[in-house]
Amino acid sequence: MAASVSRTKLALELKGKGICECELARHLAPLTVGTILRALPVEGRAHRFEDKFVYFETGLTIGTEKQRSNFKRGDMAFMISNGSICVFIKDTSVATNMNPIGRVTTNLESIEGSAMGDVLQLRKP
């Protein structure tokens, strides 16, 4: 079976602590996902927002696209205000709308265990 054009499997690595598989879905935000895929690999220091999501800054500048504010555990989104990729660790509603980009498919627990300053890298598997 051929690989999907709409979905791209990637690895999200918490350096030295674990790797989870994720999938970016082009239909959720085509321009955002395309820009991220062209920039791979991207990495940055992990930050936590309360107990809702973990994020890392990418340095990418992308505009609003199909934004929403409700996310489920495992969802991934792009926060345009600071160019960050966010991984939601619980079902939540956030005050700032974000571009949805995909979801973590395996080993989300490794991201949940991240601490401030850990390095996260999104790359091809």
C-alpha positions as a printed Julia matrix, in Angstrom:
125×3 Matrix{Float64}:
   0.0    0.0    0.0
   1.33   3.46  -0.92
   2.12   6.06   1.73
  -0.5    8.73   2.26
   0.07  12.14   0.72
  -2.09  13.76   3.41
  -0.34  12.23   6.43
   3.39  12.19   7.18
   4.86  10.0    9.9
   7.6   11.65  11.97
   9.58  11.06  15.15
   9.41  13.45  18.1
  12.45  12.83  20.27
  12.95  14.0   23.82
  16.76  13.86  23.7
  18.15  11.25  26.05
  14.73  10.26  27.4
  12.6    8.76  24.65
  11.06   8.92  21.21
   7.42   8.98  20.23
   5.91   8.58  16.79
   3.65  11.28  15.46
   1.76  12.07  12.31
   1.31  15.47  10.68
  -1.94  15.74   8.71
  -1.79  18.14   5.77
  -5.6   18.5    5.59
  -5.67  20.1    9.06
  -3.53  23.1    8.02
  -1.81  22.59   4.63
   0.43  25.68   4.63
   1.53  25.17   8.24
   2.29  21.46   7.81
   4.12  22.11   4.51
   6.33  24.77   6.11
   7.19  22.5    9.05
   8.01  19.55   6.77
  10.34  21.69   4.63
  12.15  22.91   7.78
  12.81  19.45   9.28
  14.53  18.68  11.51
  13.38  21.33  14.0
  14.35  21.36  17.64
  14.15  23.53  20.71
  14.03  23.56  24.5
  10.92  22.1   26.11
   8.52  24.34  28.01
   5.34  23.37  29.83
   2.14  25.37  29.96
   0.54  24.4   33.27
  -0.39  20.72  32.94
  -2.03  21.22  29.53
   0.71  21.01  26.92
   4.43  20.82  26.26
   5.88  23.07  23.56
   9.15  24.03  21.9
  10.01  27.08  19.82
  10.96  26.44  16.19
  11.86  29.89  14.87
   9.29  29.45  12.08
   6.92  32.28  11.16
   3.55  30.99   9.96
   0.18  32.76   9.82
  -3.22  31.65  11.08
  -4.8   28.65   9.4
  -7.92  26.68  10.37
  -7.39  27.61  14.01
  -9.17  26.15  17.0
  -8.93  26.27  20.78
 -10.1   22.78  21.86
  -7.61  19.93  21.76
  -7.47  16.31  22.94
  -4.62  14.44  24.62
  -2.02  13.63  21.96
  -3.01  16.41  19.55
  -0.29  18.6   18.06
  -0.69  22.26  17.12
   1.36  25.24  15.98
   1.21  28.36  18.17
   1.72  31.33  15.83
   2.44  33.87  18.59
   5.89  32.4   19.28
   6.42  29.88  16.47
   6.07  26.84  18.72
   4.97  23.27  18.17
   2.7   22.15  21.01
   1.88  18.62  22.17
  -1.22  18.36  24.33
  -0.88  16.06  27.33
  -4.52  16.31  28.41
  -7.89  17.23  26.89
  -8.14  20.98  27.2
  -9.41  24.28  25.92
  -6.83  27.06  25.52
  -7.29  30.84  25.46
  -5.19  31.29  22.3
  -6.3   29.72  19.03
  -3.69  27.48  17.38
  -3.21  25.81  13.99
  -3.88  22.05  14.39
  -1.16  20.0   12.66
  -1.47  16.35  13.73
  -1.19  13.96  16.63
   1.2   11.78  18.6
   0.47   8.13  17.79
   2.77   6.25  20.21
   4.65   6.77  23.49
   3.11  10.11  24.53
   4.3    9.26  28.06
   7.87  10.18  27.11
   6.76  13.75  26.31
   4.65  13.94  29.47
   7.83  13.29  31.45
   9.69  16.25  29.96
  11.19  18.93  32.17
  11.99  22.58  31.49
  15.11  22.78  29.35
  14.95  19.27  27.86
  15.57  19.28  24.1
  12.75  18.2   21.78
  13.41  17.42  18.12
  10.85  16.78  15.38
  12.41  14.81  12.52
  11.86  12.16   9.9
  11.96   8.66  11.44
